[in-house]
Amino acid sequence: MATPGSGFWSFGSEERSGEAENPGTAKAWCQAAQKFTGGIGTKLCALLYGDGEKPTETGAKEDLDSAEKAPACTCTDKPCSCQRADINYAFLHSTDLLPACNGEITTLSFLQDVMDILLQYVVKSFDRSTKVIDFHYPNELLQEYNWELADQPQTLEEILLNCRTTLKYAIKTGHPRYFNQLSTGLDMVGLAADWLTSTANTNIGKMIPSDLERRIIEAKQKGFVPFLVSATAGTTVYGAFDPLLAIADICKKYKIWMHVDAAWGGGLLMSRKHKWKLNGVERANSVTWNPHKMMGVPLQCSALLVREEGLMQSCNQMHASYLFQQDKHYDLSYDTGDKALQCGRHVDVFKLWLMWRAKGTTGFEAQIDKCLELAEYLYNKIKNREGYEMVFDGKPQHTNVCFWYVPPSLRSMEDNEERMNRLLKVAPVIKARMMEYGTTMVSYQPLGDKVNFFRMVISNPAATHQDIDFLIEEIERLGQDL
Ligand SMILES: Cc1ncc(COP(=O)(O)O)c(C=O)c1O
């Protein structure tokens, strides 16, 4: 068994790693890639580095950083790989990547390095002389490496190392000799599609405790057995937080399961300034939390947290002996398959873990605080501005800012049915125009007796004050004639 930490970069089997080549280099990658039949490797190599840039077997391109040998960049699309500067990841963090100002080169370089790591994994996966798994006991890996999530961010060097280490010890599910009905095989087009969808990431009324208690009593009197209260921390439309402490008291009193849907609001727990809005969540029996919403983890990443240890297992386990054998040679508590309702699942939590390592708790906190601050900025900007009406009173609790834009032609109209009928068409027309121009996009919808209104939510870490200003200008530009 290879010593943990050694040979991350070796191509082919670890046993062949006598080749002292550092396969992290373009040269090593291309040398390995060229072994593939049908010229696929050469094509991949050319795609990665450009035909003119293809590293030669003599290693002459190793000197690319020497200025006199570097050919002048003639690429029209910037940033290009020619611009890859001498980047030292030991001093860089995720905050140096886009959307950071001037983050293009660092981002390009970082993503190319990730791509190199992935491509090497792909190449190795199909090489029959590579082990299907470089097996280490889970406790060995836990001892050998630092997997902890900390307050402070890790450097990008550490993040790249995390990626390599994870892939080194992961099962090579694409390996021709990995036989499994669920997660086997690695289709190149499917992989491209997965990257594409991840890159595009295409994803106040509150509960009144006294009313909740009244309804529980009523239900019991009618002979029903209320067994679950589903409170919401961050409602979808208004971003409202139910009073969780009071709800927890009622659930305790009537012995009712307390669930908190914190799909949208759970991210605020990362913020020392805003987490009080979820006070009482610690008393819930179960919580839903979608880091793919407020925390910006690429779709999808959803968690169901359950207080009672072992409950998921006892509810969901099927003891399917054809799937989950109990006589394996390692600690079975690391097998999570039998705890979940589903069988086939993506390892979505890895995205959250790696992002958390890279940002640290403080990084997520800053990201979330910034979004809330931008929402407050928008609210302050429009609450007294001519042509705007807020849908609910008071400052938003989350980043949901709900408002109507009232075009000049409706401003002096009486608040009657005709005005409502005209107002309900305003947001859809403005939205359609936004989409046609492609300048910005924001959601709208009706709710109860409230006609279509704009629902701005800010969870995009790239948004700035200027983008909020732009949105308002655009709404006015596109809606003033309505
Ligand atoms: C409060 C709340 N719960 C649950 C969901 C469902 O989220 P998903 O389908 O992404 O898991 C949403 C979606 O917006 C939501 O706002």
The ligand as an ORCA input file, in Angstrom:
! r2SCAN-3c Opt
* xyz 0 1
  C     -38.324     27.919      2.155
  C     -38.060     26.932      1.026
  N     -38.102     25.612      1.283
  C     -37.871     24.693      0.324
  C     -37.595     25.068     -0.981
  C     -37.330     23.983     -2.009
  O     -36.013     24.093     -2.439
  P     -35.262     22.974     -3.342
  O     -36.239     22.475     -4.335
  O     -34.138     23.746     -3.981
  O     -34.768     21.928     -2.402
  C     -37.561     26.431     -1.304
  C     -37.293     26.888     -2.673
  O     -37.194     28.054     -2.983
  C     -37.763     27.384     -0.263
  O     -37.688     28.714     -0.504
*
